[in-house]
Amino acid sequence: MSRVLIVGSEGQIGSQLSVELSKTIDFDKLFLSDIKDKSKTDFKYLKVDALSYDDLKKNILDNDISEVYHLAAILSAKGEKVPKKTWNLNMNSLFNILNLAKEKIIKKVFWPSSIAVFGDSSSKNETPQFTDKEPITVYGISKLAGENWCKYYNEAYDTDVRSLRFPGVISYDTPPGGGTTDYAVDIFHSFKSGKNYNCFLNEDTTLPMIYIDDAINAIIKLMKTSKDNLRIKSSYNISGFSMSPKMIADELKNLNKEFDVEYNSDFRQAIADSWPNSIMDNYAREDWDWKENFDFKKTVNEMIHKLNIK
């Protein structure tokens, strides 16, 4: 059984991924790491600097780790405020992991990409796997560069690096981390606390989304698939459904007619406008039988249930 390390374990995806992996991996074979001093979980935790190749290498060798889920990153909206820091963390931490894979110290890697790789020149509806990509954020630029480096290492050095281009991820367990689709989580928390919501996107801004359970299942399914079946060496398109802020607002107003949402777009609007309205993920469906379980309605109902909204 592989010994696994999750880098960036305390974030939106990492916190849920660790729980799911623990169902099939022995407790002493699952390791978490992040920039925090300790984990909010009881899993084995390593304080590792993802920007230090030597620190990563030592911890991976000392614990005989063969599989790494590298999730550490600064997201789209937050990244625009600290572009150099975003580029440094997103790219150089990835290079450390890729080089450890090149040296065969790591046998298998998962690294998440994003729909932020797309831009104004990309197809807006049913955006295909292969299309023009001109990202307008440093986050998107770093993810597009990362995709190309993953493809290069896979082909030039026969590494096993796998990736998904995630849309907005909707989850209940972890606060938003500075992304352009954070409204889709924030709005539920405002509703639960009895407060009206001030949305930073226009009401009709339609973006592709995925519920956290589907995102985690997709990662695990991709990582379990035989490498020979994977045609995409960069990053697979993946999506669950598309929605707008107004769609969520209308669902919540059905529960409480007094709930109100104001729309005051900020700099994140331009970012959202550059992204696709919907995603075509046929390669994922054909290569490793990807299929979402949560559509828009089921996701809203699940968020209401998980957050115990009355």
C-alpha atoms as one frame of an Amber mdcrd trajectory, in Angstrom:
protein
   0.000   0.000   0.000   1.322   3.447  -0.944   2.379   5.881   1.746   0.710
   9.188   0.930   1.480  12.855   1.607  -1.027  15.694   1.103   0.746  19.044
   0.699  -1.692  21.865   1.502  -3.810  19.545   3.604  -5.708  22.208   5.545
  -7.356  23.884   2.554 -10.747  23.368   0.927  -9.823  20.250  -1.040  -7.098
  18.888   1.229  -9.259  18.807   4.353 -11.869  16.637   2.638  -9.397  14.554
   0.644  -7.599  13.407   3.796 -10.840  12.135   5.306 -11.762  10.214   2.157
  -8.299   8.710   1.681  -8.251   7.583   5.316 -11.084   5.181   4.502  -8.753
   3.045   2.390  -5.264   3.958   3.675  -3.898   2.819   7.037  -3.544   5.602
   9.602   0.250   5.271   9.738   0.547   5.582   5.944  -1.262   8.917   5.501
   0.646  12.148   6.159  -0.576  15.750   6.017   1.442  18.940   5.635   0.736
  22.651   5.418   2.161  25.989   6.529   0.199  25.829   9.792   1.870  24.583
  12.965  -0.563  21.701  13.299  -3.520  20.068  11.618  -7.104  20.381  12.760
  -7.290  16.596  12.301  -5.686  13.716  14.193  -3.749  12.455  11.169   0.052
  12.399  11.139   1.203  15.947  10.410   4.509  17.188   9.020   5.503  20.858
   9.117   7.010  21.040   5.623   8.021  24.062   3.558   6.752  23.319   0.048
   9.196  25.897  -1.321  12.166  23.990   0.093  13.265  21.103  -2.108  15.531
  19.759   0.630  12.791  19.902   3.268  10.330  18.101   1.014  12.889  15.494
  -0.008  13.954  14.757   3.575  10.396  14.335   4.850   9.377  12.205   1.881
  12.421   9.919   2.217  12.247   9.730   6.017   8.620   8.597   5.850   8.987
   6.419   2.753   6.289   8.364   0.892   5.590   7.359  -2.707   2.414   9.288
  -3.583   1.929  13.046  -3.230  -1.174  15.216  -3.599   0.264  18.687  -4.102
  -2.518  21.184  -3.346  -0.634  24.219  -2.007  -1.454  27.391  -3.975  -2.589
  30.992  -3.774  -5.933  31.331  -5.560  -7.195  33.712  -8.242  -8.606  36.751
  -6.405  -6.063  36.705  -3.578  -3.278  36.150  -6.102  -3.988  39.431  -7.887
  -2.995  41.284  -4.733   0.343  39.477  -4.387   1.324  38.421  -7.937   5.025
  37.690  -7.338   4.299  35.706  -4.191   1.596  33.781  -6.054   3.914  32.926
  -8.928   6.678  31.888  -6.538   4.521  29.580  -4.427   2.439  28.110  -7.230
   5.359  27.417  -9.581   8.403  26.725  -7.443   6.597  24.355  -5.093   5.396
  22.446  -8.165   8.925  22.281  -9.560  10.104  20.741  -6.296   7.484  17.992
  -6.584   8.141  17.437 -10.284  11.871  17.106  -9.724  11.326  14.595  -6.926
   9.138  12.654  -9.355  11.842  12.925 -12.027  14.312  11.392  -9.569  11.779
   8.593  -8.929  11.659   9.505  -5.249   7.931  10.115  -5.744   6.129   7.487
  -7.828   2.812   9.262  -8.423   1.618  12.883  -8.145  -1.721  14.666  -8.196
  -1.725  18.417  -8.864  -4.876  20.525  -9.393  -5.222  22.980 -12.246  -8.145
  25.336 -12.819 -10.505  26.844 -15.361  -8.459  29.985 -14.679  -6.178  28.779
 -17.511  -8.868  29.928 -19.940  -9.314  33.544 -20.985 -11.246  35.914 -23.209
 -10.102  34.097 -26.358 -11.322  30.708 -25.128 -14.635  29.210 -26.195 -17.234
  30.338 -23.637 -19.825  27.566 -23.924 -18.955  23.878 -23.628 -15.276  24.835
 -23.542 -13.355  21.879 -24.985 -10.228  20.219 -23.666  -8.141  21.852 -26.375
  -8.772  25.532 -27.122  -7.038  28.908 -26.963  -5.830  29.758 -23.459  -4.888
  33.312 -22.519  -5.404  33.625 -18.736  -5.752  37.130 -17.304  -4.682  36.394
 -13.705  -1.318  35.399 -12.279  -3.083  32.366 -10.791  -4.287  31.324 -14.240
  -0.868  32.005 -15.762   0.790  29.832 -13.117  -1.727  27.022 -13.640  -1.314
  27.065 -17.428   2.463  27.013 -17.060   2.117  24.217 -14.523   0.001  22.156
 -16.909   2.656  22.443 -19.585   5.423  21.500 -17.156   3.432  18.469 -15.982
   3.025  17.371 -19.592   6.735  17.945 -20.241   7.865  15.924 -17.217   5.448
  13.118 -18.071   6.726  12.863 -21.622  10.412  13.727 -21.166  11.092  11.908
 -17.888   8.323   9.296 -17.762   6.914  10.661 -14.516   3.361   9.924 -13.392
   1.788  13.321 -12.732  -2.000  13.626 -12.990  -4.183  16.707 -12.922  -7.732
  18.044 -13.112  -8.852  21.496 -14.264 -11.259  22.282 -11.480 -14.150  24.726
 -11.840 -15.430  26.499  -8.738 -15.587  24.058  -5.819 -18.548  24.328  -3.440
 -17.940  22.939   0.040 -19.282  23.268   3.555 -16.340  22.388   5.803 -13.646
  24.973   5.038 -13.942  28.765   4.670 -13.294  30.182   1.181  -9.635  30.708
   0.378  -9.541  33.708  -1.931 -11.071  32.448  -5.166 -13.349  34.138  -7.682
 -16.138  31.613  -7.069 -16.131  32.039  -3.271 -19.603  33.609  -3.371 -21.042
  30.136  -3.887 -19.956  29.230  -0.357 -20.213  32.652   1.318 -23.866  33.074
   0.432 -24.897  29.978   2.411 -23.056  31.177   5.519 -24.709  34.601   5.283
 -28.107  32.956   4.947 -27.457  30.705   7.945 -26.425  33.671  10.112 -29.579
  35.584   9.156 -27.732  38.250   7.201 -28.382  39.494   3.700 -25.586  38.878
   1.220 -23.520  41.359  -0.782 -22.358  39.486  -3.878 -19.179  40.581  -5.661
 -20.360  39.185  -9.021 -23.320  40.197 -11.189 -26.442  38.116 -10.678 -26.312
  36.464 -14.098 -22.614  35.539 -14.107 -22.724  31.875 -15.110 -19.724  29.715
 -14.233 -19.002  25.976 -14.095 -19.005  24.489 -10.597 -18.513  21.187  -8.820
 -19.604  19.971  -5.391 -16.771  18.973  -3.047 -17.783  15.287  -2.876 -17.602
  15.030  -6.660 -14.254  16.857  -6.695 -12.767  14.413  -4.179 -14.218  11.370
  -5.942 -12.794  12.610  -9.239  -9.298  12.907  -7.756  -9.419   9.422  -6.296
 -10.881   7.896  -9.447  -8.230   9.546 -11.635  -5.422   8.368  -9.359  -6.696
   4.793  -9.398  -6.886   4.637 -13.206  -4.136   2.834 -15.096  -1.599   5.278
 -16.474  -1.949   3.616 -19.888  -5.571   4.827 -20.119  -4.736   8.496 -19.622
  -4.425  10.360 -22.901  -4.172  13.806 -21.321  -0.703  14.398 -19.884  -1.383
  18.001 -18.820  -4.758  18.395 -17.059  -8.250  17.002 -17.648 -11.277  19.257
 -18.066 -13.887  18.396 -15.447 -17.198  19.916 -14.411 -20.360  19.205 -12.469
 -22.874  21.882 -13.527 -23.102  25.598 -14.310 -24.905  28.232 -12.271 -25.181
  31.948 -11.488 -25.435  33.799  -8.156 -29.109  34.494  -8.813 -29.832  30.777
  -9.095 -28.571  30.167  -5.554 -30.262  33.320  -4.245 -33.621  32.205  -5.644
 -33.296  28.785  -3.983 -32.513  30.354  -0.608 -35.319  32.895  -0.950 -37.696
  29.966  -1.287 -36.698  29.069   2.291 -36.860  32.631   3.593 -38.531  35.315
   1.539 -36.887  38.024   3.635 -33.396  36.971   2.553 -31.977  39.524   0.145
 -28.922  39.650  -2.094 -27.331  42.831  -3.423 -25.004  42.677  -6.409 -21.995
  44.992  -6.301 -19.362  43.623  -8.635 -15.683  44.318  -7.957 -12.406  43.365
  -9.666 -13.416  39.699  -9.540 -16.114  40.344 -12.146 -13.536  40.781 -14.911
 -11.893  37.517 -13.853 -15.203  35.653 -13.917 -16.118  37.157 -17.297 -12.933
  35.727 -18.793 -13.792  32.185 -17.686 -16.087  29.686 -19.450 -19.816  29.472
 -18.869 -19.683  25.688 -19.150 -17.088  22.953 -19.633 -16.868  19.955 -21.944
 -15.207  17.069 -20.088 -15.557  14.252 -22.610 -11.927  13.107 -22.269 -12.401
  12.490 -18.547 -15.635  10.613 -19.207 -14.046   8.459 -21.896 -10.640   7.786
 -20.303 -11.593   7.053 -16.689 -15.401   6.975 -16.599 -15.878  10.332 -14.895
 -19.484  11.144 -14.014 -20.750  13.721 -11.533 -23.243  12.736  -8.828 -24.321
  16.262  -7.828 -26.246  18.626 -10.077 -27.201  22.171  -9.067 -30.348  21.283
  -7.093 -28.714  18.383  -5.264 -25.727  20.561  -4.368 -27.924  23.311  -2.885
 -29.898  20.737  -0.883 -26.689  19.140   0.387 -25.227  22.488   1.467 -28.437
  23.319   3.318 -28.315  19.926   5.025 -24.588  20.007   5.907 -24.709  23.532
   7.284 -27.882  22.674   9.205 -29.806  25.546   7.701 -33.385  25.606   8.959
